[in-house]
Amino acid sequence: MIKKIKILSIEYAVWLYVIACISWFLLRLGNISFSGWIILLFPLLIAFLFTFSKNCIGAKIIISEQPGALWKVEFTIVIIITLIMAWVIVEVKPIAFFTQAANTKAIVSGIFNPNLKELVPMLSALVETIYLALLATIFAIPFAFVLSFFAAKNLMNNSFIGRIAYIIIRTVSTVVRSIEAIVWAIIFCVWVGIGPFAGMLALWIHSIAALVKLYSEQIENIDPGPVEAIKATGASTLQVWRYGVTPQILAPYLAFTIYRWDMNIRMATVVGFVGGGGIGLALYQQQQMLAWRNVGLIMWLIALVVWVMDMFSGYIRSKLVTY
């Protein structure tokens, strides 16, 4: 009975999505509208009929390895509807893409003819970006390190309080991570004023949430043998974490941290567009003045730094894997 309810729920969700998309198309293209009740109840009727089939997409998900092609037909319909929706909503214009390239002539010319006279001030802004990202990463490490233990299911699943802590920390970190750094930058620009400090704070709070996820998932994949052995000696929870968990995660943690610094340098450029300081702010200012040669110089400097960081972080991570 429970399986039937799950299958019905999945079928209803699939067909509600399909019917809602079709209704949206008809409203947008032909100004034809349907009652909300029809949109809600008609998929229920279809789902109810499909539930009796043993090879619908709901049965495929719940029971698995179901024979027949009905679930493939449903899956194909969903994919086609989704692609059409995406094409229409995004307003894809292939003709404009191929016929209006001349509009970018000034920008392309500036990119390939950068203004080297502005190299020194732009290098200063670039250094500010690098250190901004570095501080954001360094300040995020201790918070993420401690919280990651409480966000690891295998460590927190042994008690009611542990499960509550796990749910709270995971939920908060997911919410914080889902809000892009540029939004946090807007908030902190209002809070502490425009400048690199606001950008650092935005990347800091986003980095904590991202590293908690990476760190905790690494803890969840550790070898349980050493942990069980230390527990058998009567060690406390902190001793288990110190001697059974920490030695297994240090190398991956370092790799994740370096990768996060790499990401923060890239994100710092975007954060600068809303007043977060660094070379992103300089890029925004030059773009507003239509100084395309200066924009070209900044883009080459950003590309160079990102390339160097990619090579450096990749090299460090490859070395850590061997140990």
TORKOL-680597 format. One record per residue (C-alpha): z, x, y; residue in one letter. Coordinates in steps of 0.02 Angstrom, whole numbers, padded with zeros to 5 digits, always signed. Layout:
REM TORKOL-680597
ZXYa
...
//
This chain:
REM TORKOL-680597
+00000+00000+00000m
+00046+00139+00120i
-00118+00229+00081k
-00214+00068+00118k
-00127+00054+00287i
-00169+00235+00329k
-00350+00210+00277i
-00360+00051+00382l
-00285+00142+00532s
-00412+00283+00519i
-00557+00162+00499e
-00496+00061+00648y
-00482+00217+00757a
-00658+00272+00708v
-00739+00104+00741w
-00639+00071+00898l
-00709+00234+00966y
-00887+00187+00915v
-00878+00010+00986i
-00794+00071+01146a
-00933+00199+01171c
-01069+00070+01140i
-00986-00050+01262s
-00979+00087+01393w
-01165+00124+01368f
-01213-00059+01386l
-01107-00076+01543l
-01178+00080+01623r
-01360+00058+01574l
-01380-00132+01574g
-01227-00195+01666n
-01179-00291+01508i
-00991-00308+01485s
-00882-00370+01343f
-00707-00440+01341s
-00569-00316+01304g
-00513-00424+01159w
-00685-00410+01078i
-00681-00221+01096i
-00508-00216+01016l
-00530-00344+00878l
-00709-00317+00820f
-00673-00139+00758p
-00524-00210+00662l
-00641-00328+00568l
-00760-00184+00525i
-00615-00073+00474a
-00543-00210+00363f
-00710-00229+00272l
-00735-00041+00254f
-00559-00016+00186t
-00610-00104+00025f
-00737+00034-00003s
-00673+00186-00096k
-00792+00305-00009n
-00760+00265+00176c
-00706+00403+00294i
-00525+00344+00290g
-00520+00358+00100a
-00603+00529+00112k
-00465+00591+00228i
-00316+00513+00138i
-00368+00521-00045i
-00499+00660-00030s
-00643+00701-00148e
-00710+00524-00144q
-00885+00497-00214p
-01021+00408-00117g
-01107+00432+00049a
-01027+00298+00158l
-00906+00419+00241w
-01053+00534+00281k
-01142+00389+00368v
-00986+00350+00470e
-00962+00533+00514f
-01144+00548+00567t
-01129+00394+00678i
-00974+00465+00763v
-01059+00633+00793i
-01217+00554+00864i
-01117+00437+00977i
-01009+00583+01037t
-01160+00692+01079l
-01245+00552+01173i
-01085+00514+01268m
-01065+00696+01314a
-01246+00709+01373w
-01233+00555+01483v
-01059+00590+01555i
-01098+00771+01595v
-01264+00715+01673e
-01365+00852+01590v
-01523+00887+01691k
-01638+01007+01598p
-01780+00984+01724i
-01668+01033+01870a
-01607+01184+01771f
-01783+01251+01747f
-01861+01199+01913t
-01725+01238+02041q
-01683+01417+01994a
-01753+01475+02162a
-01597+01404+02247n
-01497+01549+02175t
-01610+01683+02249k
-01483+01740+02381a
-01341+01745+02256i
-01438+01843+02125v
-01500+01963+02259s
-01321+01994+02316g
-01260+02024+02139i
-01390+02159+02106f
-01372+02235+02279n
-01182+02246+02304p
-01110+02302+02471n
-01028+02469+02428l
-00959+02484+02605k
-00826+02357+02555e
-00777+02453+02399l
-00608+02517+02463v
-00534+02349+02520p
-00600+02264+02363m
-00523+02398+02254l
-00358+02364+02341s
-00373+02179+02298a
-00421+02226+02120l
-00266+02335+02099v
-00162+02190+02164e
-00239+02079+02029t
-00201+02205+01890i
-00019+02224+01940y
-00001+02037+01969l
-00058+02006+01790a
+00051+02148+01724l
+00211+02082+01804l
+00173+01905+01743a
+00156+01971+01566t
+00309+02084+01571i
+00422+01947+01643f
+00358+01824+01512a
+00398+01935+01362i
+00590+01916+01353p
+00584+01727+01377f
+00445+01704+01250a
+00528+01823+01126f
+00693+01729+01124v
+00615+01555+01127l
+00493+01597+00987s
+00637+01606+00860f
+00689+01429+00907f
+00507+01370+00899a
+00479+01435+00722a
+00489+01294+00595k
+00543+01404+00450n
+00696+01464+00547l
+00746+01297+00626m
+00715+01178+00482n
+00884+01205+00397n
+00990+01097+00512s
+00977+00941+00619f
+01015+01036+00780i
+00886+01167+00732g
+00752+01034+00706r
+00793+00955+00874i
+00782+01126+00960a
+00617+01159+00873y
+00542+00993+00931i
+00603+01014+01111i
+00542+01193+01133i
+00376+01160+01048r
+00347+01004+01154t
+00392+01087+01318v
+00287+01241+01282s
+00139+01132+01233t
+00152+01031+01394v
+00167+01188+01502v
+00023+01272+01411r
-00087+01118+01428s
-00074+01128+01618i
-00197+01261+01674e
-00135+01413+01770a
-00236+01360+01923i
-00132+01200+01934v
+00029+01301+01921w
-00040+01414+02058a
-00063+01264+02173i
+00117+01212+02140i
+00188+01385+02172f
+00080+01411+02327c
+00169+01260+02401v
+00336+01322+02333w
+00336+01505+02387v
+00182+01515+02498g
+00006+01582+02476i
-00004+01757+02405g
+00006+01862+02247p
+00186+01808+02211f
+00128+01628+02187a
-00011+01689+02073g
+00111+01794+01972m
+00229+01647+01949l
+00085+01536+01891a
+00029+01662+01761l
+00210+01698+01713w
+00254+01519+01666i
+00087+01492+01578h
+00109+01656+01483s
+00282+01606+01422i
+00213+01446+01346a
+00063+01534+01269a
+00164+01677+01196l
+00295+01559+01124v
+00156+01479+01023k
+00083+01646+00966l
+00250+01726+00929y
+00324+01576+00836s
+00170+01556+00727e
+00185+01738+00679q
+00367+01709+00630i
+00314+01562+00523e
+00196+01677+00427n
+00322+01814+00386i
+00368+01865+00209d
+00522+01760+00163p
+00583+01891+00038g
+00678+02004+00160p
+00752+01852+00247v
+00819+01780+00084e
+00887+01950+00031a
+00984+01971+00194i
+01049+01791+00184k
+01115+01829+00009a
+01228+01963+00081t
+01315+01833+00189g
+01235+01891+00352a
+01246+01780+00506s
+01094+01695+00581t
+01077+01828+00716l
+01087+01967+00586q
+00952+01881+00482v
+00840+01870+00635w
+00878+02050+00684r
+00853+02134+00515y
+00746+02012+00416g
+00627+01939+00545v
+00610+02061+00691t
+00543+02212+00593p
+00402+02104+00524q
+00344+02039+00693i
+00354+02186+00814l
+00178+02252+00786a
+00093+02081+00797p
+00199+02039+00950y
+00139+02195+01038l
-00042+02153+00997a
-00020+01974+01062f
+00063+02039+01220t
-00078+02160+01259i
-00204+02023+01228y
-00108+01909+01346r
-00112+02042+01483w
-00299+02052+01456d
-00311+01863+01477m
-00199+01862+01630n
-00314+01983+01721i
-00458+01863+01695r
-00354+01711+01741m
-00287+01798+01897a
-00463+01792+01969t
-00468+01603+01953v
-00290+01582+02015v
-00340+01676+02173g
-00461+01537+02219f
-00315+01423+02263v
-00215+01554+02358g
-00139+01654+02215g
-00188+01821+02292g
-00282+01966+02213g
-00468+01987+02202i
-00492+01802+02165g
-00437+01760+02342l
-00556+01891+02411a
-00697+01819+02305l
-00663+01644+02372y
-00661+01704+02552q
-00824+01801+02534q
-00907+01655+02446q
-00855+01537+02586q
-00936+01655+02713m
-01094+01665+02604l
-01074+01855+02599a
-01166+01868+02435w
-01174+02059+02433r
-00985+02066+02444n
-00975+01932+02310v
-01089+02040+02202g
-00974+02190+02225l
-00821+02089+02176i
-00908+02019+02022m
-00956+02194+01963w
-00778+02256+01990l
-00706+02108+01893i
-00831+02135+01752a
-00786+02320+01745l
-00599+02288+01735v
-00620+02152+01603v
-00731+02267+01500w
-00605+02410+01510v
-00463+02292+01463m
-00564+02222+01318d
-00595+02396+01250m
-00416+02451+01277f
-00334+02297+01201s
-00456+02296+01056g
-00419+02479+01019y
-00230+02452+01026i
-00237+02298+00916r
-00345+02389+00787s
-00220+02531+00781k
-00074+02413+00760l
-00157+02324+00614v
-00164+02489+00518t
+00024+02513+00528y
//
